[in-house]
Structures are given as C-alpha cells and as structure tokens.
Amino acid sequence: MIPATGETSRPPPKPALEDGVKIEVAVNGFSRGTSLSQTQEGIEELQHSQTEQDVFSEEGGSNFRTLSWPYASVIFAKMTIGVGVLSIPSAMHTLGGVVGCLFIVFWGLLNTYGAYLFGQYKLTHRSIHSCADGASILARDWSGGRQKWVAATRNYADFTFIFTWIVCGGVTTLAFTIALNAVSSHAMCTVAFGAIAYFIIASAASIPKLKDLSWIAWVGFASIVAAILTVVIAVTQRERPAAAPQTGPYDLGFNALPPAGTTFAAAWSAALAIFSSSANTPAFLPVISEFKKPQHYFRSVYVSMGFINTAYFSLGLTMYAYCGQWIASPALGSGGPTIMIIAYALAIPGLVAGAVITIHIAAKTLFVRILRNTVHLEANTKTHWFAWFACTYGLGLIAWLLAEAVPFFNSLVALIGALGFAPLGVCLPALFWFHMHPGYRRGTWKQKTAWVLHVGMFVVGFFTLVVGTYETRLSAVISEIIDQYKSKQVGTAFSCADNSI
C-alpha cells in the first residue's frame, strides 16, 4: 500500500511481482489494469507524482493560485476566439463549404482532446508549469536520465512555445492596427498606431495574476462576439456581397469543394488557418498552475471549447454562404465600409484583450523559467518586478516589431499552425498519453486500439508540421507567402500605408 499524503510512517518496500499478476494502479483518481510489464512503471509514476510540488504555492507572497473555473473558461475562450475566427470564412472559400466544415469539426475535436490530455498530464505531474516542463519529463524518462537530452528538449519546447505566442501577439497587434486604421479612416501612420498598440498591450499584460486579468477577458470576449455577429447579420441582409459588383450578373463563388485551380499550397495553408484558430491549447497548461482547484480545469475546457467549435462552424459557414468568393480577410471587412468601421470599433477591446492574454502567457512562461526555484518567483522583491516587466515589455516589443515586419494576415496565422501549434498542441499531448499509458501497446485489444489511435494523433501532428512541400521544397505556407510577395498582394515592412483596405 502506498501511504496517503501527509502520513509520516515509512512506506513499505515495493511488492515483489510474479509473472502474470495484475494489480490496479490509481493515478489521480482513476485506475487502470496493468500487467507485469507496466506495473512497476505505474507504481514509480504514482510515487513520483506524490512528491512533486506546484510551481506556485498558496502561501507565497504573491499567491498566484486564485483562478476559478468560470473565470478560466472566459480566459480560454477569449484566448482562442478572436483573430483566428476572422480567417475562417476566407479559408472556407479556398477549401469549399463541405471540406471547410469537415476541417472545422476535425481540428476542433482534436484540439479539444489535446487540451484534455494537457490537464491529465498536469494532474499526474504537479510540478509542470509549461510544455517545456512536460517535455523534459518525457526526455528524462525515455533517455535514461541523460541530462543533455533533457536540457535540449526543454530549450526546444520553451523556444517554440514562447516564439509561437510572440507570433500570436504580433498577429493580434496587426489586427489592432487594422482596426485603428478602419475606425479613424487612416488618421495616423500605421507604424505609429502599432507603437500605441504595443504600449497598451504590454502595460495591460503586466498585470501579474490571471485572475486580475479576467475582467479584460470578459470585456474582450463580449466585444469580439458583438463585432462578429454585427458582420454576420449585415451580410445576411444584403442582396449581394459588399465587395461584389453592385449591378449586373455576378458569380457568388460558393463551392462545396475547393475551386478549380486551387493549389496544394493554398489549400494546405487554409487548412492550417482553421487548425490554428483553435489550436492554442498549449497555452492552457500554464493557466492550470493558477487554478485554486486544478481538477476543475476540465470544466473550463468543455465550456470554452464547446462554445468555440460551435461558433466557428455556424458563423464561418454563414459568412461563406452569403459572401462566397467576395469574403474579406480579416472577415470584419465583409459587410461594407460602414459595417466594417462599426465592427472594428466593437472589436478593438477584443483585439486588445487577445493580445494582452497572449503576451501575458508568453511572459509568464519566460518569467517562471528565469526565477523558478528562487525566492524571487513569488516574493515582492525588486528582482521579481524587474524580471516581470522585462518579460512583458520585452516580448510585447518583439511582437510589435514582428507585426510591422510581416504585413500579411492569413499566411501568418497558418505559419503559426505549422511551426508552433502542430508540435506543441498535437504531437506533445500524444506523447503525454504514451507516457501515462506505457503498457497499452501490449495490453488488451481495447488498450491496443487506444494506442494505435494516439499514434495516429501523433502522425497528424507530424504531418501538419513537415508535410506541404511545394516546388521549391519549402513548406506550403512559406511557398504561399513567397507567391504573395511576388504578386504584390502584401505591402512592405514598416509601412505607413492603410492596412485596412
């Protein structure tokens, strides 16, 4: 018997096991039948999880663990719905209505399950704060404790996570400048708007606790939903799309399948844009460390992802059905000039909130990496505050510069999906599952089936990461970006031009 937490008696020695014997190993409230090949691993995993401590304590000077699941639900929803949903209608035009809907359902379910696995692994290993922490545990156990592999894995995962969320912050900052240009009729140089956006976003992201940021998430969530609904209602009331010829015959361009002439690069980029719109679930993992009751994390996942997937399917299909090939990207420009101004005005708080949460999560990950296992992590010292502000304002600055240097929208969202979300949001949760179920490959037929399905999940993530070779052996997304520059479909870097047109 493994002693209950808090007992002071010495634990008995590990039982000797005989061939063919099966026992039940309890892990975080659930049991699984294990054979000899996996029993010892299960016992060691359980004993190790009991000794791990959360990165934030409830007695620390700052006490970050103040978040309840309703607040987390809206943070997750706002973190996800926003810039991503604005790219779905144009992605559906590239893929066609039927194929686009299938991708929305498939990616939505896969990303929701990935979020579920993040929670399971966090509850198994309480010391985890970020994807890098979980990945380093995998490297430690699967490499026999070789520290160079552990360090390399941690550094790769940390860099990928932080860079991905910096790019997300840059995309949202770009959308913010588009909104400011649209509302003000380009009253100022776009670079100046970007500087204003940077200061606002970095300052708000510097609020230390997610619980204190939740009111920004509530306001932002309400504003982005109001903006999207305004455009959806507007396009359904028009006789023809605002961008279509207003007199004479015209082709709506609504297709069930990808239109003739669609290249693989364009189709794969559109599929990645849909994937990226709900694939930021790796950012859910750091949030769990600030839950008052981490076991309530799953409630937040079900509520937020259920709403998001339903909204993406219904709103994306409605926009595409009424606008067809005349859809704008971002989609808020599809209702005509007046509606665009109204929608962007409504969306500004939502765009700010999305960027604030994104930069906050990236900064918190770097902050914990720098100050972990020191008194400065939770104590209100000068080192604590200097490191925190350096992380928020520093990463916010990089995001702004990226937004100015990369002036395109859909392809940037797709690039995030290929290079960041795929390995972290799909491959890594599958590896977590293998680590939690080490004996399933040789278990019962149900266990073997589950093992095969998770191999498939990993393959999908790996495929998303590396497949898409197009002509020049670059990825499909990079190839499409090059094509856009060649055809002059994007502007120049650090341009004062109106990017809302």
C-alpha positions in Angstrom: 0.0 0.0 0.0 1.2 3.5 -0.8 0.7 5.7 2.2 -1.8 8.6 2.0 -0.4 12.1 1.5 0.6 13.6 4.9 1.4 10.2 6.7 4.7 10.1 8.4 5.2 6.4 8.5 7.8 4.8 6.3 6.3 3.4 3.2 6.6 -0.4 2.9 9.0 -1.8 0.3 7.8 -2.3 -3.2 6.0 -5.7 -3.6 7.6 -8.5 -5.4 5.6 -9.2 -8.6 5.2 -12.5 -10.3 4.6 -13.2 -13.9 1.0 -12.9 -15.0 -0.1 -11.0 -11.9 -2.2 -7.9 -12.4 -2.9 -5.1 -9.9 -4.8 -1.8 -10.1 -2.6 1.3 -10.0 -4.5 4.5 -9.1 -3.4 7.7 -10.7 -5.2 11.0 -9.9 -8.5 9.4 -9.1 -8.7 6.8 -11.9 -7.5 3.2 -12.2 -6.2 1.1 -14.9 -5.5 -2.6 -15.2 -1.8 -3.2 -15.7 0.3 -6.2 -16.4 3.8 -7.1 -15.1 5.4 -5.1 -17.9 3.8 -1.9 -16.8 3.0 -2.3 -13.1 6.4 -1.3 -11.7 6.4 1.8 -14.0 2.9 2.7 -12.8 3.9 2.5 -9.1 7.0 4.6 -9.7 5.0 7.2 -11.7 2.5 7.5 -8.8 5.1 7.7 -6.1 6.9 10.4 -8.2 3.8 12.4 -8.7 3.1 12.5 -5.0 6.5 14.1 -4.3 6.1 16.9 -7.0 5.1 20.3 -5.9 3.2 23.0 -7.9 5.3 25.8 -9.2 3.2 28.3 -7.3 2.3 27.8 -3.6 -0.8 29.2 -1.9 1.3 30.6 0.9 3.7 32.6 -1.4 3.9 36.4 -1.2 2.0 36.8 -4.5 -0.3 33.8 -4.3 -0.9 33.3 -8.0 -3.4 30.4 -7.3 -6.6 32.4 -7.2 -8.3 31.4 -10.5 -11.7 29.6 -10.5 -13.0 27.6 -13.5 -15.7 30.2 -14.7 -13.0 32.9 -15.0 -10.7 30.4 -16.7 -13.4 29.5 -19.1 -13.7 33.0 -20.4 -9.9 33.4 -20.5 -9.6 30.3 -22.6 -12.5 31.4 -24.9 -11.0 34.9 -25.4 -7.5 33.4 -25.8 -8.9 31.3 -28.7 -11.8 33.2 -30.4 -10.6 36.4 -32.0 -8.1 36.7 -34.8 -8.5 33.0 -35.6 -12.2 33.2 -36.3 -11.6 36.2 -38.7 -9.6 34.0 -41.0 -12.1 31.0 -41.2 -14.5 32.3 -43.9 -11.7 33.0 -46.4 -10.2 29.6 -45.6 -13.6 28.0 -46.3 -13.6 29.8 -49.7 -10.3 28.2 -50.5 -11.4 24.7 -49.3 -15.1 24.8 -50.3 -18.0 24.6 -47.9 -18.1 20.9 -47.3 -14.4 20.4 -47.0 -14.1 23.5 -44.8 -16.8 22.3 -42.4 -15.1 18.9 -42.1 -11.8 20.6 -41.2 -13.5 22.8 -38.6 -15.1 19.7 -36.9 -11.9 17.6 -37.2 -9.5 20.2 -35.9 -11.9 21.4 -33.2 -12.3 17.9 -31.8 -8.6 17.1 -32.0 -7.6 20.4 -30.3 -10.2 19.8 -27.5 -8.8 16.4 -26.9 -5.3 17.8 -26.8 -6.4 20.3 -24.1 -7.9 17.4 -22.1 -4.6 15.5 -22.3 -2.7 18.6 -21.0 -4.9 18.5 -18.0 -4.5 14.8 -17.3 -0.7 15.1 -17.5 -0.6 18.2 -15.3 -2.6 16.4 -12.6 -0.2 13.5 -12.9 2.9 15.7 -12.6 2.0 18.7 -10.4 5.4 20.4 -10.9 4.6 21.1 -14.6 4.0 24.7 -15.5 4.7 24.8 -19.2 5.0 22.5 -22.2 8.8 22.5 -21.7 8.4 21.1 -18.2 6.3 18.2 -19.5 8.6 17.6 -22.5 11.6 17.5 -20.2 9.9 14.8 -18.1 9.5 12.7 -21.2 13.1 13.3 -22.2 14.3 12.3 -18.7 12.4 9.1 -18.6 12.8 8.0 -22.2 16.5 8.8 -22.4 17.5 7.1 -19.2 18.1 10.4 -17.4 20.6 11.8 -19.9 20.8 15.5 -18.9 21.9 16.8 -22.3 18.7 15.3 -23.9 16.6 16.8 -21.1 18.2 20.2 -21.5 17.9 20.2 -25.3 14.3 19.1 -25.1 13.4 21.8 -22.6 15.1 24.5 -24.6 13.5 23.5 -27.8 10.0 23.3 -26.2 10.4 26.6 -24.4 11.7 28.4 -27.5 8.9 27.0 -29.7 6.2 27.9 -27.2 7.4 31.4 -26.5 8.1 32.2 -30.1 4.7 30.9 -31.2 2.9 33.1 -28.7 5.0 36.1 -29.6 3.9 35.5 -33.2 0.3 35.2 -31.9 0.8 38.6 -30.2 2.1 40.0 -33.4 -0.8 38.8 -35.4 -3.2 40.3 -32.9 -1.3 43.6 -32.8 -1.5 43.6 -36.6 -5.3 43.2 -36.4 -5.4 46.0 -33.8 -3.6 48.4 -36.2 -6.1 47.4 -39.0 -9.0 48.2 -36.6 -7.5 51.6 -35.7 -7.0 52.4 -39.4 -10.5 51.4 -40.3 -12.2 53.3 -37.5 -10.1 56.5 -37.9 -10.0 56.5 -41.7 -6.2 56.1 -41.5 -5.8 59.2 -39.4 -2.2 58.3 -38.5 0.8 56.3 -39.9 0.2 52.6 -39.3 3.6 52.3 -37.6 2.5 54.9 -35.1 -0.7 53.0 -34.5 1.5 49.9 -33.9 3.5 51.8 -31.3 0.4 52.8 -29.5 -0.9 49.3 -29.6 2.4 48.0 -28.2 2.3 50.3 -25.2 -1.3 49.5 -24.3 -0.9 45.7 -24.7 2.4 45.4 -22.8 1.1 47.6 -20.0 -2.1 45.6 -19.5 -0.2 42.3 -19.9 2.0 43.3 -16.9 -0.9 42.7 -14.5 0.7 39.8 -12.6 -2.2 37.4 -12.0 -4.6 35.8 -14.5 -7.5 36.3 -12.0 -6.9 40.0 -12.2 -6.8 39.9 -16.0 -10.2 38.0 -16.2 -12.2 41.3 -16.4 -10.2 42.2 -19.5 -11.1 38.8 -20.9 -14.8 39.2 -20.2 -14.9 42.6 -21.9 -12.8 41.4 -24.8 -14.9 38.3 -25.3 -18.1 40.2 -25.4 -16.7 42.8 -27.8 -15.3 40.3 -30.4 -18.6 38.3 -30.3 -20.6 41.5 -30.8 -18.3 42.5 -33.7 -18.6 39.2 -35.5 -22.4 39.0 -35.0 -22.7 42.5 -36.4 -20.9 41.5 -39.6 -22.8 38.2 -39.9 -26.2 39.9 -39.5 -25.1 42.6 -42.0 -24.1 40.2 -44.7 -27.3 38.2 -44.4 -29.4 41.4 -45.0 -27.7 42.4 -48.3 -28.9 41.3 -51.7 -25.3 40.7 -52.8 -21.9 40.9 -51.0 -20.4 44.3 -50.5 -17.3 43.5 -52.5 -19.2 42.0 -55.4 -20.3 44.1 -58.5 -23.4 46.0 -57.3 -25.1 45.9 -60.8 -25.4 43.2 -63.4 -24.8 39.5 -63.0 -22.1 38.2 -60.8 -20.8 34.8 -59.5 -21.1 34.3 -55.8 -18.4 31.7 -55.9 -19.9 29.3 -53.2 -18.4 25.8 -53.7 -18.8 22.6 -51.8 -15.3 21.5 -52.8 -12.1 23.5 -53.5 -12.5 25.7 -56.6 -10.8 24.6 -59.8 -7.1 25.7 -59.9 -6.6 25.7 -56.1 -3.0 24.7 -55.4 -1.9 22.4 -52.7 0.0 25.3 -51.1 -3.2 27.4 -50.9 -5.4 24.5 -49.7 -2.9 23.4 -47.0 -2.5 27.0 -45.8 -6.3 27.3 -45.5 -6.5 24.1 -43.5 -3.7 25.3 -41.2 -5.6 28.6 -40.7 -8.6 26.6 -39.5 -6.4 24.4 -37.3 -4.6 27.5 -35.8 -8.0 29.1 -34.9 -8.5 26.7 -32.1 -5.0 25.2 -31.6 -3.7 27.5 -28.8 -4.4 24.8 -26.2 -0.8 24.5 -25.2 -1.3 27.9 -23.5 -4.0 26.3 -21.3 -1.2 24.4 -19.5 0.4 27.4 -17.7 -3.1 28.6 -16.7 -3.7 25.4 -14.7 -0.9 26.4 -12.3 -3.0 29.4 -11.2 -6.2 27.4 -10.5 -7.4 27.3 -7.0 -8.7 23.8 -7.7 -6.7 22.3 -10.7 -9.2 19.4 -11.0 -11.8 21.9 -12.2 -9.7 22.7 -15.3 -11.7 20.2 -17.4 -14.9 22.2 -16.8 -13.3 25.2 -18.3 -12.1 23.2 -21.3 -15.5 21.7 -22.1 -17.3 25.1 -21.7 -14.9 27.2 -23.7 -14.0 24.7 -26.5 -17.7 23.6 -26.9 -18.7 27.2 -27.5 -15.7 27.9 -29.8 -16.2 24.9 -32.0 -19.9 25.6 -32.4 -19.3 29.3 -33.2 -16.6 28.5 -35.7 -18.8 26.1 -37.6 -22.0 28.2 -37.6 -20.5 31.6 -38.1 -17.9 30.5 -40.6 -20.3 28.7 -42.8 -22.9 31.5 -42.7 -20.3 34.1 -43.7 -19.1 32.0 -46.6 -22.6 31.1 -47.7 -23.6 34.7 -48.1 -20.2 36.2 -49.3 -18.7 33.3 -51.3 -15.5 34.4 -53.1 -16.2 38.0 -52.0 -15.2 37.4 -48.4 -12.7 39.8 -46.9 -9.7 38.8 -44.8 -10.0 39.6 -41.9 -13.7 38.8 -42.2 -14.9 42.0 -40.4 -14.5 43.9 -43.7 -17.1 41.8 -45.5 -20.1 43.9 -44.5 -19.2 47.0 -46.4 -17.3 50.2 -45.4 -19.8 51.4 -42.8 -20.3 48.0 -41.2 -16.5 47.5 -41.2 -16.0 50.6 -39.2 -18.7 49.7 -36.7 -17.4 46.1 -36.4 -13.8 47.2 -35.9 -14.8 49.7 -33.3 -16.7 46.9 -31.5 -13.7 44.5 -31.9 -11.0 46.8 -30.5 -11.4 45.7 -26.9 -11.4 42.1 -28.0 -8.3 42.5 -30.0 -6.6 44.2 -27.1 -7.7 41.5 -24.7 -6.5 38.7 -27.0 -3.0 40.3 -27.4 -2.8 41.1 -23.6 -3.5 37.4 -22.7 -1.2 36.1 -25.3 1.8 38.3 -24.2 1.0 37.6 -20.6 1.1 33.8 -21.0 4.4 34.0 -23.0 5.9 36.4 -20.5 4.8 34.3 -17.5 6.4 31.2 -19.1 9.7 33.0 -19.5 9.4 34.6 -16.1 9.0 31.2 -14.4 11.9 29.8 -16.4 14.1 32.6 -15.2 13.1 32.7 -11.5 12.0 29.2 -10.7 13.3 27.7 -7.5 14.3 31.2 -6.2 12.6 33.3 -3.5 12.1 36.0 -6.1 9.4 33.9 -8.0 6.6 34.7 -5.6 8.2 37.3 -3.2 7.6 41.0 -4.0 11.3 41.8 -4.4 13.0 44.2 -6.9 14.3 41.3 -8.8 10.8 39.8 -9.1 9.3 43.0 -10.6 12.3 43.8 -12.8 12.2 40.4 -14.3 8.4 40.5 -14.8 8.3 43.9 -16.5 11.3 43.0 -18.7 9.4 39.9 -19.8 6.1 41.6 -20.6 7.5 44.7 -22.3 10.3 42.9 -24.0 8.1 40.2 -25.6 5.5 42.8 -26.4 8.1 44.8 -28.3 9.2 41.8 -30.3 5.6 41.0 -31.1 5.0 44.6 -32.4 8.2 44.6 -34.5 7.1 41.3 -36.0 3.7 42.7 -36.8 5.4 45.6 -38.6 7.9 43.4 -40.4 5.4 40.8 -41.7 2.4 42.6 -43.2 0.1 39.8 -44.2 -2.6 38.0 -42.3 -3.9 34.5 -43.3 -0.5 33.1 -44.1 1.0 34.3 -40.8 -1.8 32.5 -38.9 -1.1 29.4 -41.0 2.6 29.7 -40.3 1.9 29.6 -36.5 -0.1 26.4 -37.0 2.6 24.6 -39.0 5.6 25.5 -36.8 4.2 26.0 -33.3 0.8 24.6 -32.7 1.3 21.3 -34.5 4.3 20.0 -32.4 3.0 21.5 -29.1 -0.7 21.1 -29.5 -1.0 17.7 -31.2 2.3 15.8 -31.1 3.1 16.7 -27.4 -0.3 15.6 -26.0 0.0 12.3 -27.8 3.4 11.8 -26.3 2.0 12.6 -22.8 -0.6 9.9 -23.4 2.1 7.3 -24.2 3.9 8.3 -21.1 0.8 7.9 -18.9 -0.1 4.5 -20.5 3.3 2.7 -21.0 1.9 -0.8 -21.3 -1.0 -0.2 -23.7 0.9 -1.3 -26.8 1.0 -4.9 -25.4 -2.3 -4.7 -23.4 -5.9 -5.8 -24.2 -7.3 -5.2 -27.6 -9.0 -2.0 -26.3 -5.7 -0.7 -25.0 -4.0 -1.6 -28.3 -6.8 0.3 -30.2 -6.3 3.3 -28.0 -2.5 3.1 -28.6 -3.0 3.0 -32.3 -5.4 6.0 -32.3 -2.8 8.0 -30.4 -0.1 7.0 -32.8 -2.5 8.4 -35.5 -2.8 11.6 -33.5 1.0 12.0 -33.4 1.2 11.3 -37.1 -1.4 14.0 -37.8 0.7 16.5 -35.8 3.9 15.5 -37.5 2.2 15.6 -40.9 1.0 19.1 -40.2 4.5 20.2 -39.1 6.6 18.8 -42.0 4.3 18.0 -45.0 3.4 20.5 -47.6 6.4 20.5 -49.8 5.7 22.6 -52.9 8.0 23.0 -55.9 11.0 24.6 -54.2 10.9 22.1 -51.3 9.8 24.9 -48.9 6.7 24.2 -46.8 3.3 25.0 -48.3 2.9 28.0 -46.1 6.3 29.6 -46.8 5.7 28.9 -50.5 2.4 30.8 -50.5 4.0 33.7 -48.7 6.6 33.9 -51.4 3.9 33.8 -54.0 2.0 36.6 -52.3 5.1 38.8 -52.3 5.9 38.1 -56.0 2.3 39.0 -57.0 2.5 42.1 -54.7 -0.6 41.0 -52.7 1.1 42.3 -49.5 2.6 45.6 -48.5 6.1 46.5 -47.4 7.5 46.2 -43.9 7.2 49.2 -41.6 4.8 50.9 -44.0 2.7 53.9 -43.1 0.1 52.7 -45.7 -3.5 51.9 -44.6 -3.6 48.2 -44.0 -7.4 48.1 -43.5 -8.0 48.4 -47.2 
